[in-house]
């Protein structure tokens, strides 16, 4: 993805703002997912073929993670190391989600599709955040 495409997607050419927007988007989507898992663990568990306890645990984890990413996005200049931790955590989530699907989860068809879609979305956040961080670093030189 070129810098121009990234800027168009972020709706800004300023790398700092671009990075903060991608972090904020991650926090909002992750927070919404967390709330859904926490509030609807029973129905979603049945739909996805997952235990409600698993969804409650994931929801709690995601709520804390979303809050941390949101706090990072709110900073005027998110620290590079912290952004890298978010990128790596997103990549780890993607890998673990896909591994869990292949190795130990036995979801319904809807659960399998959801697992793949959310893994791809999280990988997309990691890519956008990485590219925005790289763009910010290039503009600081």
Secondary structure, DSSP 4 states (H G I P E B T S, - for coil): --HHHHHHHHT-S-HHHHHHHHHHHHHHHHHHHHHHHHHSHHHHHHHHT--HHHHHHHHHHHHHHHHHHHHHHHSTT--HHHHHHHHHHHHHHHHHHHHHHHHT----HHHHHHHHHHHHHHHHHHHHHHHHHHHHHHHH-
